[in-house]
Amino acid sequence: MSRAALVWTRRRRALAGYARAFAGNRGGMAGLAVLALIGLAALTAPLFVDDAALSHTGAEGGRFQPPGLDHPLGTDAFGRSVLDLVVWGARISLTVGFLAAFASVALGTLIGVVAGHYGGWPGNVLMRVTDWFAVLPALVMAVALAAVMSRSTLTIIIAIGVTAWPTTARVVRAQTLAVEARPFIERARALGGGHAHVMLRHVLPNVMPVVLAQTTLLVAEAILMEATLAFLGLGDAGTISWGGIIEEARNAGAVSSGIWWYMIPPGVAIAVVALSFTMCGRALEGVLNPRQRERP
């Protein structure tokens, strides 16, 4: 067996072991099942939700109808089905959550690996910048960025992505320092491996488990931040998201009028998805962290 084939065999065995360990975590599996159902509903939404019924003028229901057979979650101020709005809003909320989390994790991983690998003054400068971003409230910075930029989904993704990366950078830097202390890194350097070779071929693969767990946790945070920005009126007015539904409910006076079916469903959807991602992230941390796996 060649060296490359041996490496891939070991990786497949490791992945199979991780999958078995994750399958044994009830919380992680419950969160994954919920996310799979919500993701499937979001992907198939165009098949059973009519675009015209989501417009302000094309809805067929009455204004603020309570839950019933025709509309299980009632209707909004324009007669639109709240159930259709929640299902359709999952598409934007999940998309923003994933893309913002990936952008944040990519930036944090880059800074963390570079700071941990080079050390010295480059690492100190990068970590001081990280500390500066970390002490600033991420939500306040995201609100400021969203307020000065044009209102769009891309703006929300950028605002969240450039404010939520410090935690990832710190975690990845710590893991990079641990990897750099291992003997195989010294052997790679002795064989002529440069900085790029060591970081890309040796350091990055060994920090990816931490990055994966951090990504899962950041998706939940990004969804909550997107909902907050949309609730504050900084989201894209031309799209439907869970935070946007709550913001419309507030503007329509649903809170003071007791129209609970307009406010509670999107709020519950946000809470369930955030909790499910958190459960998956904690389960991944337990699977990928040997110290946690050894705990009784």
C-alpha positions as CSV (number, residue, x, y, z in Angstrom):
1,M,0.0,0.0,0.0
2,S,1.4,3.4,-1.0
3,R,1.9,6.2,1.6
4,A,-1.0,8.2,0.2
5,A,-3.4,5.2,0.3
6,L,-2.3,4.6,3.9
7,V,-3.0,8.2,4.9
8,W,-6.5,8.1,3.3
9,T,-7.2,4.7,5.0
10,R,-6.3,6.2,8.4
11,R,-8.5,9.3,7.7
12,R,-11.5,7.1,6.7
13,R,-11.1,5.1,9.8
14,A,-10.9,8.2,12.0
15,L,-14.0,9.7,10.3
16,A,-15.9,6.5,10.9
17,G,-14.9,6.5,14.5
18,Y,-16.0,10.1,14.9
19,A,-19.3,9.3,13.2
20,R,-19.9,6.4,15.6
21,A,-19.1,8.6,18.6
22,F,-21.4,11.3,17.4
23,A,-24.2,8.8,16.8
24,G,-23.9,7.8,20.4
25,N,-24.6,11.3,21.6
26,R,-28.4,11.7,22.0
27,G,-28.3,15.5,22.2
28,G,-26.3,15.8,19.0
29,M,-28.4,13.3,17.1
30,A,-31.6,15.1,18.3
31,G,-30.2,18.5,17.1
32,L,-29.1,17.0,13.8
33,A,-32.6,15.4,13.2
34,V,-34.3,18.8,13.9
35,L,-31.9,20.6,11.6
36,A,-32.4,18.0,8.9
37,L,-36.2,18.5,9.0
38,I,-36.0,22.2,9.0
39,G,-33.4,22.2,6.2
40,L,-35.6,19.9,4.1
41,A,-38.6,22.2,4.7
42,A,-36.6,25.2,3.6
43,L,-35.2,23.5,0.5
44,T,-38.6,22.2,-0.6
45,A,-40.5,25.4,0.3
46,P,-41.0,26.5,-3.3
47,L,-42.8,23.2,-4.0
48,F,-45.7,23.9,-1.6
49,V,-45.6,27.6,-0.9
50,D,-46.9,29.9,-3.6
51,D,-44.7,33.1,-4.2
52,A,-47.9,35.1,-4.9
53,A,-49.4,34.2,-1.6
54,L,-46.4,35.7,0.2
55,S,-46.8,39.2,-1.4
56,H,-48.7,41.9,0.4
57,T,-51.3,42.1,-2.3
58,G,-51.7,38.4,-3.3
59,A,-52.6,36.9,0.0
60,E,-56.0,35.1,0.1
61,G,-56.6,35.1,3.9
62,G,-58.2,37.7,6.1
63,R,-56.3,40.1,8.3
64,F,-55.1,38.6,11.6
65,Q,-57.1,35.4,11.3
66,P,-56.4,33.2,14.3
67,P,-55.1,29.6,13.8
68,G,-57.5,27.3,12.1
69,L,-57.9,24.6,9.5
70,D,-57.1,26.8,6.5
71,H,-54.2,28.5,8.2
72,P,-52.7,26.4,11.1
73,L,-50.7,29.3,12.4
74,G,-53.1,32.1,11.5
75,T,-52.4,35.0,9.2
76,D,-50.6,38.3,9.4
77,A,-51.6,41.9,8.8
78,F,-51.8,41.3,5.0
79,G,-53.7,38.0,5.2
80,R,-50.6,35.9,4.5
81,S,-50.3,32.5,6.2
82,V,-47.8,32.7,9.1
83,L,-46.9,29.1,8.5
84,D,-45.9,29.9,4.9
85,L,-43.9,32.9,6.1
86,V,-42.0,30.9,8.7
87,V,-41.2,28.1,6.3
88,W,-40.1,30.6,3.6
89,G,-38.2,32.7,6.1
90,A,-36.1,29.6,7.0
91,R,-34.4,29.9,3.6
92,I,-33.0,33.4,4.3
93,S,-32.3,32.9,8.0
94,L,-30.4,29.6,7.4
95,T,-28.5,31.0,4.3
96,V,-27.4,34.1,6.2
97,G,-26.4,32.0,9.2
98,F,-24.3,29.5,7.2
99,L,-22.6,32.1,5.0
100,A,-21.9,34.5,7.9
101,A,-20.5,31.7,10.0
102,F,-18.3,30.4,7.2
103,A,-17.0,34.0,6.5
104,S,-16.3,34.5,10.2
105,V,-14.7,31.1,10.7
106,A,-12.5,31.5,7.6
107,L,-11.2,34.9,8.8
108,G,-10.7,33.7,12.3
109,T,-8.9,30.5,11.1
110,L,-6.6,32.5,8.9
111,I,-5.6,34.9,11.6
112,G,-5.3,32.2,14.2
113,V,-3.1,29.9,12.1
114,V,-0.8,32.7,11.0
115,A,-0.5,34.2,14.5
116,G,0.2,30.8,16.0
117,H,2.7,29.7,13.3
118,Y,4.8,32.9,13.0
119,G,4.6,34.1,16.6
120,G,6.9,37.0,17.5
121,W,5.7,40.5,16.6
122,P,3.4,39.4,13.7
123,G,1.6,37.1,16.0
124,N,1.4,39.7,18.8
125,V,0.0,42.3,16.3
126,L,-2.6,40.0,15.0
127,M,-3.7,39.0,18.5
128,R,-3.8,42.6,19.7
129,V,-6.1,43.3,16.8
130,T,-8.2,40.3,17.8
131,D,-8.3,41.5,21.4
132,W,-9.5,44.9,20.2
133,F,-12.4,43.3,18.2
134,A,-13.2,40.9,21.1
135,V,-13.8,43.7,23.7
136,L,-16.1,45.5,21.3
137,P,-19.8,44.3,21.5
138,A,-20.2,42.3,18.3
139,L,-23.9,43.2,18.0
140,V,-23.2,46.9,18.3
141,M,-20.5,46.7,15.6
142,A,-22.9,44.7,13.4
143,V,-25.6,47.3,13.8
144,A,-23.2,50.1,13.0
145,L,-22.0,48.3,9.8
146,A,-25.5,47.4,8.7
147,A,-26.6,51.0,9.3
148,V,-24.0,52.6,7.1
149,M,-24.1,50.1,4.3
150,S,-27.0,49.5,1.9
151,R,-29.8,47.3,3.2
152,S,-29.3,43.9,1.7
153,T,-28.8,40.2,2.6
154,L,-25.1,40.6,1.6
155,T,-24.7,43.5,4.0
156,I,-26.1,41.4,6.9
157,I,-23.7,38.6,6.0
158,I,-20.7,40.9,5.9
159,A,-21.7,42.7,9.1
160,I,-21.9,39.4,11.0
161,G,-18.9,37.8,9.4
162,V,-16.5,40.6,10.2
163,T,-17.6,40.9,13.9
164,A,-17.9,37.3,15.1
165,W,-14.4,36.0,14.3
166,P,-12.3,36.8,17.4
167,T,-13.3,33.7,19.3
168,T,-12.4,31.5,16.4
169,A,-9.0,33.2,16.0
170,R,-8.2,32.6,19.7
171,V,-9.2,29.0,19.7
172,V,-7.4,28.2,16.4
173,R,-4.2,30.0,17.6
174,A,-4.2,27.9,20.8
175,Q,-4.6,24.7,18.8
176,T,-1.9,25.9,16.3
177,L,0.6,26.4,19.1
178,A,-0.2,22.8,20.3
179,V,0.3,21.4,16.9
180,E,3.5,23.3,16.2
181,A,5.0,21.8,19.3
182,R,4.7,18.2,17.9
183,P,7.7,16.4,16.6
184,F,6.4,15.9,13.0
185,I,6.4,19.7,12.5
186,E,10.2,19.8,13.3
187,R,10.7,16.9,10.8
188,A,8.7,18.7,8.1
189,R,10.9,21.8,8.6
190,A,14.1,19.7,8.6
191,L,13.1,18.2,5.3
192,G,12.8,21.7,3.8
193,G,9.1,22.5,4.3
194,G,8.4,26.2,4.1
195,H,5.9,28.2,6.1
196,A,3.1,27.7,3.6
197,H,3.8,23.9,3.4
198,V,3.8,23.6,7.2
199,M,0.6,25.6,7.7
200,L,-1.4,24.1,4.8
201,R,-0.2,20.5,4.9
202,H,0.4,19.9,8.6
203,V,-1.2,22.6,10.8
204,L,-4.5,23.3,9.1
205,P,-5.6,19.6,8.8
206,N,-4.9,19.2,12.5
207,V,-6.9,22.3,13.5
208,M,-9.9,21.5,11.2
209,P,-11.8,19.5,13.9
210,V,-11.8,22.5,16.1
211,V,-12.8,24.7,13.2
212,L,-15.7,22.4,12.4
213,A,-17.0,22.5,15.9
214,Q,-16.6,26.3,16.1
215,T,-18.5,26.7,12.8
216,T,-21.5,24.8,14.1
217,L,-21.6,27.0,17.2
218,L,-21.2,30.2,15.1
219,V,-24.1,29.3,12.8
220,A,-26.4,29.6,15.8
221,E,-24.9,32.9,16.8
222,A,-25.1,34.2,13.3
223,I,-28.8,33.3,13.0
224,L,-29.6,35.1,16.3
225,M,-27.6,38.2,15.1
226,E,-29.5,38.2,11.8
227,A,-32.8,38.0,13.5
228,T,-31.8,40.8,15.8
229,L,-30.7,43.0,12.9
230,A,-33.8,42.3,11.0
231,F,-35.9,43.0,14.1
232,L,-34.2,46.4,14.4
233,G,-35.2,47.2,10.8
234,L,-31.7,46.8,9.3
235,G,-32.4,43.7,7.2
236,D,-33.4,43.5,3.6
237,A,-37.0,44.7,3.3
238,G,-37.4,42.7,0.1
239,T,-36.8,39.3,1.7
240,I,-38.7,37.3,4.3
241,S,-36.7,36.1,7.3
242,W,-37.7,35.1,10.8
243,G,-36.4,38.3,12.3
244,G,-38.2,40.3,9.6
245,I,-41.5,38.6,10.5
246,I,-41.1,39.6,14.2
247,E,-40.3,43.1,13.1
248,E,-43.4,43.3,11.0
249,A,-45.5,41.9,13.8
250,R,-44.2,44.6,16.1
251,N,-44.9,47.3,13.6
252,A,-48.4,46.0,13.1
253,G,-49.2,46.2,16.8
254,A,-49.3,42.4,17.4
255,V,-47.7,42.8,20.8
256,S,-50.3,45.2,22.2
257,S,-53.2,43.5,20.4
258,G,-52.4,40.1,21.7
259,I,-52.0,38.5,18.3
260,W,-49.6,35.9,19.6
261,W,-49.7,33.7,16.5
262,Y,-47.9,36.4,14.5
263,M,-45.0,36.7,16.9
264,I,-44.4,33.3,18.6
265,P,-43.9,31.0,15.6
266,P,-40.8,32.8,14.2
267,G,-39.4,33.3,17.6
268,V,-39.8,29.6,18.4
269,A,-38.2,28.7,15.0
270,I,-35.2,30.9,15.9
271,A,-34.9,29.3,19.4
272,V,-35.2,25.8,18.1
273,V,-32.6,26.2,15.3
274,A,-30.2,28.0,17.5
275,L,-30.5,25.3,20.2
276,S,-30.2,22.5,17.7
277,F,-27.0,24.0,16.3
278,T,-25.6,24.4,19.8
279,M,-26.4,20.8,20.6
280,C,-24.6,19.6,17.5
281,G,-21.7,21.9,18.2
282,R,-21.3,20.6,21.8
283,A,-21.6,17.0,20.6
284,L,-18.9,17.6,18.0
285,E,-16.6,19.2,20.6
286,G,-17.0,16.1,22.7
287,V,-16.3,13.8,19.8
288,L,-13.3,15.7,18.4
289,N,-11.7,16.5,21.8
290,P,-10.0,13.4,23.2
291,R,-10.0,15.0,26.8
292,Q,-13.7,15.3,26.8
293,R,-14.2,11.8,25.4
294,E,-12.2,10.4,28.3
295,R,-14.4,12.1,30.9
296,P,-16.8,9.8,32.8
